[in-house]
Amino acid sequence: MIEPWARKVVRSYLPEEHRDFYGQLPFLVLAARDERGRPWATLVAGLPGFADSPDPGTLDVAAVPAVGDALENALGEGADVGILGIELETRRRNRVNGRVSLRADAGFSLSVEQSFGNCPQYIHPRSWERAAGNPPAPVRTEHDHFSSSLRDLVEGADTFFIATGHRGDGEDPAFGTDASHRGGEPGFVRVAGER
């Protein structure tokens, strides 16, 4: 039942409206795997136009994860990457998944394998403005349990970005990595214990 429906909405290329959409965004959510094979979601940002689609099968991104980011070294050629483009003020979102076909110091090219739109459900509209100056360097910390402050942060959030992925032996259209948005009223995610 699901597969015939999915074949109508999941494309192997970026339609023109998606190509234009990515080109106007100030940030993208990336999903990939870190050095230990764990999926992570992170943000990359730039002035509108930092993401560009020169043809329907390619998305060029002139940004990479920051030094210290869990995905700092994850975008080598052949890496599975999922990208979520989301425009919070209009609640529009589109996703594109594929593999890195070219990596440079300041960016990468994604060879498109899947492209699809998503409904605006659970996206909380937000206005934003670009902050002056350079952002602070990210601080990556890992915890083996939820402290009360981490519990409050998670349970008070109305927006999450999630990375998922699957790769087995050989080639299969179901393999890859995906970046997703999840939203709801604060408390829609609950911490069910210290771990």
Residue pairs with C-beta under 8 A, 6 or more apart in sequence:
9 116
9 117
10 114
10 115
10 116
11 114
11 115
11 116
12 57
12 112
12 113
12 114
12 115
13 56
13 57
13 112
13 115
14 22
14 53
14 56
14 57
14 59
14 96
14 112
14 115
15 56
15 115
16 56
18 53
18 85
18 94
18 96
18 115
18 117
19 53
19 56
21 85
21 87
21 92
21 94
22 28
22 51
22 52
22 53
22 59
22 83
22 85
22 94
22 96
23 48
23 49
23 51
23 52
23 53
24 48
24 49
24 87
25 48
25 51
25 85
25 86
25 87
26 45
26 46
26 47
26 48
26 128
26 130
27 43
27 44
27 45
27 46
28 43
28 44
28 45
28 51
28 61
28 63
28 83
28 84
28 85
29 41
29 42
29 43
29 83
29 84
29 85
29 86
29 161
29 179
29 181
30 41
30 42
30 43
30 44
30 65
30 71
30 75
30 81
30 82
30 83
30 179
31 39
31 40
31 41
31 81
31 82
31 83
31 84
31 162
31 163
31 164
31 165
31 177
31 178
31 179
31 180
32 39
32 40
32 71
32 74
32 75
32 79
32 80
32 81
32 82
32 163
32 177
33 39
33 40
33 74
33 79
33 80
33 165
33 177
34 40
34 70
34 71
34 74
35 73
35 74
38 70
39 163
39 164
39 165
39 177
40 70
40 71
40 74
40 163
41 161
41 162
41 163
41 179
42 65
42 69
42 70
42 71
43 161
44 61
44 63
44 64
44 65
45 63
46 62
46 63
50 61
50 62
50 63
51 59
51 60
51 61
51 62
51 85
52 59
52 60
52 62
53 59
53 60
54 60
56 112
57 111
57 112
58 101
58 109
58 110
58 111
58 112
59 83
59 96
59 98
59 109
59 110
59 112
60 107
60 108
60 109
60 110
61 83
61 107
61 108
61 109
61 110
62 106
62 107
63 106
63 107
64 72
64 75
64 105
64 106
64 107
64 108
65 71
65 72
65 74
65 75
66 72
66 137
66 138
67 137
68 137
68 138
68 139
68 140
69 138
69 140
70 140
75 81
75 100
75 103
75 108
76 100
76 103
77 100
77 101
77 102
77 103
78 99
78 100
79 99
79 100
80 97
80 98
80 99
80 165
80 167
80 175
80 176
80 177
81 97
81 98
81 99
81 100
81 108
81 110
81 177
82 95
82 96
82 97
82 163
82 164
82 165
82 176
82 177
82 178
82 179
82 180
83 95
83 96
83 97
83 110
83 179
84 93
84 94
84 95
84 161
84 179
84 180
84 181
85 93
85 94
85 95
85 96
86 92
86 93
86 123
86 181
87 93
88 123
88 124
88 125
88 126
88 127
88 128
89 125
89 126
89 127
89 128
90 125
91 120
91 123
91 125
92 120
93 117
93 118
93 120
93 123
93 181
94 115
94 116
94 117
94 118
95 114
95 115
95 116
95 117
95 118
95 178
95 179
95 180
96 110
96 112
96 114
96 115
97 112
97 113
97 114
97 115
97 176
97 177
97 178
98 110
98 111
98 112
98 113
98 114
98 176
99 110
99 111
99 113
99 176
100 108
100 109
100 110
100 111
101 109
101 110
101 111
102 108
102 109
103 109
113 173
113 176
114 173
114 176
118 181
122 181
122 182
122 183
122 184
123 159
123 181
123 183
124 158
124 159
124 183
143 150
144 195
145 194
145 195
146 154
146 191
146 193
146 194
146 195
150 191
151 191
154 189
154 191
155 186
155 187
155 189
155 190
155 191
156 186
156 187
157 186
157 189
158 183
158 184
158 185
158 186
158 188
159 181
159 182
159 183
160 181
160 182
160 183
160 189
161 179
161 180
161 181
161 182
162 179
162 180
162 181
162 182
163 177
163 178
163 179
163 180
164 177
164 178
164 180
165 176
165 177
165 178
166 174
166 175
166 176
167 175
167 176
168 175
182 189
